[in-house]
Amino acid sequence: PKIDVRTLEFVSVEALVRLQHPQYGLLEPRAFLALAEESGLIDRLTRSVILKALTQTSRWLDEGYALQVAINVSPLLLKDLDLPEMFADLADRHQIDRHNIVLEITESWVNEEPVAALDILTRLRMKGFNLSIDDFGTGYSSLNYLKRLPIDELKIDRTFVSELDSDDDDQAMVITILSIARFFGLKVVAEGVENEAQLAFLRG
């Protein structure tokens, strides 16, 4: 769930993939995504998550809940030139307004492939999707791409949020990101808010 810090209302969701392992139980992405990429299964995994997310969103719409859903897109999938058309087709097939879909792209990929990023993100925006830069602040951040890319949102990585109530450096980093986002007119999502002190700082 995503919560509006001003109203504390539940406003949207993010689709998160987990792996139910027979021996180790429920695993988070960091435990298996690298292996999925190395084995070439990341494309199938990402497409599966996209399909499940849109199917669930469509069910919620039928029940009267018009929720925005955020979906992480693998850098490998972003190399598919037909990706914007695929997303548009899936959204239309599930009768979901494209503006209710947020596609999250990792900051590291944008920095590594700036030309490709500008091209694919521009085409996705032209199709009506919202775009977010994930894990912002963890890599080499270029303000130049924030000026050029058609993005709507920055996501503050949880590494800056987990000790937000006690670490002055993390507080300074979050304030800086919020200031940058405000300057560019972008929304901000803070990942991994776990306690009242973190929430109070962000609300402030």
GIQUI-V683582 format. One record per backbone hydrogen bond with DSSP energy under -1.0 kcal/mol. CO is the residue of the C=O (numbers start at 1). NH is the residue of the N-H. Records with the same first field share a line. If there is no record, write none. Layout:
# GIQUI-V683582
CO: NH / NH
This chain:
# GIQUI-V683582
2: 11 / 12
4: 8
9: 4
12: 2
13: 70
19: 21 / 27
21: 25
25: 21
27: 19
28: 31
29: 32 / 33
32: 36
33: 37
34: 38
35: 39
36: 41 / 42
41: 45
42: 46
43: 47
44: 48
45: 49
46: 50
47: 51
48: 52
49: 53
50: 54
51: 55
52: 56
53: 57
54: 58
55: 59
56: 60
57: 61
58: 62
59: 63
60: 65
61: 64
65: 67
68: 13
69: 102
70: 15
71: 104
74: 78
76: 79
77: 80
80: 83
82: 86
83: 87
84: 88
85: 89
86: 90
87: 91
88: 92
89: 93
90: 94
91: 96
97: 100
98: 101
100: 69
101: 130
102: 71
103: 132
104: 73
105: 134
106: 110
107: 111
108: 112
109: 113
113: 117
114: 118
115: 119
116: 120
117: 121
118: 122
119: 123
120: 124
121: 125
122: 126
123: 127
124: 129
125: 128
130: 103
131: 152 / 153
132: 105
133: 155
134: 107
135: 138
136: 157
139: 141
143: 147
144: 148
145: 149
149: 151
152: 187
153: 133
154: 189
155: 136
156: 191
157: 160
158: 162
161: 164
163: 166 / 167
167: 171
168: 172
169: 173
170: 174
171: 175
172: 176
173: 177
174: 178
175: 179
176: 180
177: 181
178: 182
179: 183
180: 184
181: 186
187: 154
189: 156
195: 199
196: 200
197: 201
198: 202
199: 203
200: 204
